[in-house]
Amino acid sequence: MYSKLFIVGVFVPVCFLVCSEAPFIKQTNVICKSHNKSWVVFHYCRLKAYSRNKTSLNLNLTLTEPAYNIDLKVKIMKRANGYKPFLYDFTIDLCQFMRKRNHPVLRIIMDMIKHVSTLNHTCPYVGLVSVSDFHEVYIPVPWPTGDYLVILAYMFDGKPQVTTKHYFLFKEDY
């Protein structure tokens, strides 16, 4: 009798810890900048707050000319007396990635936004590009608690055209 009660007493809290969503991610700010307003026009780039702990990203831009050769520079930084480089800083050919999906870090990012964006095709990109109501952030690898900044710099034909900065808070409560 007591052994069954002990097993249930241990099993229920362990299941709760394993099955509950312990990591907490809150998007705190987003900054979008077009370096060439004749090629890329931002209509809006903002976070919408649904509650104290839930915000969603809404981004809408128009590419006035077709973009055939796009390089993406991804930089992840962690806040520690200012934002310092953290773990990833790489440049990748976005058109080749959209054909093969061969980079693990960028694949994690694209898997998060594929259901809420219009970036689900290969090059060329032209016209309206949007990310609507992006709020579910899932990081499948262990990640230390802290404030982070993800900088995405898009270069069309080798020239910087768009830079987006995404600030978020990652907190892992167990």
C-alpha positions as CSV (number, residue, x, y, z in Angstrom):
1,M,0.0,0.0,0.0
2,Y,2.7,2.5,1.0
3,S,4.9,1.5,-1.9
4,K,2.1,2.3,-4.4
5,L,1.5,5.6,-2.7
6,F,5.2,6.4,-2.8
7,I,5.4,5.6,-6.5
8,V,2.4,7.8,-7.2
9,G,3.9,10.5,-5.0
10,V,7.1,10.5,-6.9
11,F,5.7,9.8,-10.4
12,V,3.2,12.7,-10.5
13,P,5.7,15.5,-9.7
14,V,8.3,14.0,-12.1
15,C,5.7,13.9,-14.9
16,F,4.7,17.5,-14.1
17,L,8.3,18.6,-14.4
18,V,8.9,16.7,-17.6
19,C,5.6,17.6,-19.3
20,S,5.3,21.2,-18.3
21,E,6.6,24.1,-20.4
22,A,9.4,25.2,-18.2
23,P,11.3,27.5,-20.6
24,F,9.8,31.0,-20.9
25,I,10.6,33.2,-23.9
26,K,9.4,36.7,-24.2
27,Q,10.1,38.9,-27.3
28,T,11.0,42.3,-25.9
29,N,11.8,44.5,-28.9
30,V,12.2,44.4,-32.7
31,I,14.0,46.9,-34.9
32,C,13.9,46.8,-38.7
33,K,16.0,48.9,-41.0
34,S,16.0,49.2,-44.7
35,H,19.3,50.4,-46.1
36,N,17.9,50.9,-49.6
37,K,14.4,52.3,-49.5
38,S,14.0,52.1,-53.3
39,W,14.4,48.3,-53.1
40,V,12.9,47.4,-49.7
41,V,10.0,49.3,-48.1
42,F,8.8,48.4,-44.6
43,H,5.1,49.0,-44.0
44,Y,5.3,47.9,-40.4
45,C,7.6,46.1,-38.0
46,R,6.3,45.8,-34.5
47,L,5.5,43.6,-31.5
48,K,1.9,43.3,-30.3
49,A,1.4,42.6,-26.6
50,Y,-1.4,40.2,-25.8
51,S,-0.6,39.9,-22.2
52,R,2.3,40.5,-19.8
53,N,4.0,37.4,-20.9
54,K,2.9,37.0,-24.6
55,T,3.9,39.2,-27.5
56,S,3.7,38.5,-31.2
57,L,5.9,39.8,-34.1
58,N,4.2,41.4,-37.1
59,L,6.4,42.4,-40.0
60,N,5.4,43.5,-43.4
61,L,7.6,44.7,-46.2
62,T,7.6,45.0,-50.0
63,L,10.5,44.2,-52.3
64,T,10.1,46.4,-55.3
65,E,12.7,44.6,-57.4
66,P,13.2,40.8,-57.6
67,A,16.0,39.5,-55.4
68,Y,17.8,36.5,-56.9
69,N,21.0,36.4,-54.9
70,I,20.4,36.8,-51.2
71,D,23.0,36.2,-48.5
72,L,21.9,36.2,-44.8
73,K,24.3,37.0,-42.0
74,V,23.0,35.7,-38.6
75,K,24.5,36.9,-35.4
76,I,23.3,35.8,-32.0
77,M,24.4,38.0,-29.0
78,K,23.9,37.7,-25.3
79,R,23.6,40.6,-22.9
80,A,26.4,40.8,-20.4
81,N,27.5,44.5,-19.8
82,G,26.2,45.2,-23.3
83,Y,25.5,42.7,-26.0
84,K,28.5,40.3,-26.6
85,P,28.8,37.7,-29.4
86,F,27.4,34.4,-28.3
87,L,27.8,31.1,-30.0
88,Y,26.7,31.8,-33.6
89,D,28.0,34.3,-36.2
90,F,27.7,33.0,-39.8
91,T,26.8,34.0,-43.3
92,I,24.8,31.7,-45.6
93,D,23.3,31.8,-49.1
94,L,19.6,32.0,-48.4
95,C,18.5,30.9,-51.9
96,Q,20.6,27.7,-51.6
97,F,19.3,27.1,-48.1
98,M,15.7,27.4,-49.3
99,R,16.4,24.7,-51.9
100,K,18.2,22.2,-49.6
101,R,17.6,23.2,-45.9
102,N,21.1,22.2,-45.0
103,H,22.1,24.5,-42.1
104,P,20.9,23.3,-38.6
105,V,20.7,26.7,-36.9
106,L,18.9,28.4,-39.7
107,R,16.6,25.4,-40.0
108,I,15.5,25.9,-36.4
109,I,14.7,29.6,-37.1
110,M,12.9,28.7,-40.4
111,D,10.9,25.9,-38.7
112,M,9.6,28.5,-36.1
113,I,8.4,31.0,-38.7
114,K,7.3,28.7,-41.6
115,H,3.7,28.6,-40.6
116,V,3.3,32.4,-40.1
117,S,5.4,33.8,-43.0
118,T,5.5,34.1,-46.8
119,L,9.1,33.0,-47.0
120,N,8.3,29.4,-47.8
121,H,9.6,29.3,-51.4
122,T,12.9,29.6,-53.3
123,C,14.3,32.6,-55.0
124,P,13.4,35.1,-56.5
125,Y,11.6,37.0,-53.8
126,V,9.6,40.0,-55.0
127,G,6.5,41.8,-53.8
128,L,5.0,41.4,-50.3
129,V,6.9,39.5,-47.6
130,S,5.3,39.2,-44.2
131,V,5.5,37.5,-40.9
132,S,2.2,37.6,-39.1
133,D,1.4,36.8,-35.4
134,F,4.7,35.0,-34.7
135,H,4.6,34.2,-31.0
136,E,5.5,30.5,-30.5
137,V,9.3,30.4,-30.0
138,Y,10.7,27.0,-29.4
139,I,14.4,26.3,-29.0
140,P,15.1,22.6,-29.1
141,V,18.6,22.7,-27.6
142,P,19.7,23.6,-24.1
143,W,20.1,27.4,-23.8
144,P,21.3,29.5,-20.8
145,T,19.0,32.0,-19.2
146,G,19.4,35.6,-20.2
147,D,18.6,38.5,-22.6
148,Y,19.5,37.8,-26.2
149,L,19.7,39.7,-29.5
150,V,19.4,38.0,-32.9
151,I,20.6,40.2,-35.8
152,L,19.6,39.1,-39.3
153,A,21.3,41.1,-42.1
154,Y,20.1,40.5,-45.6
155,M,22.4,41.3,-48.5
156,F,21.1,41.4,-52.0
157,D,23.8,41.0,-54.7
158,G,26.5,41.5,-52.0
159,K,25.1,44.8,-50.7
160,P,23.4,45.2,-47.3
161,Q,19.7,45.9,-47.9
162,V,17.8,45.0,-44.7
163,T,18.7,44.5,-41.1
164,T,16.4,43.2,-38.4
165,K,17.2,43.0,-34.7
166,H,15.1,40.7,-32.5
167,Y,15.5,41.1,-28.7
168,F,14.1,38.4,-26.4
169,L,14.3,37.2,-22.9
170,F,14.9,33.5,-22.3
171,K,14.3,32.2,-18.8
172,E,14.4,28.6,-17.8
173,D,12.5,28.0,-14.6
174,Y,12.5,24.5,-13.1
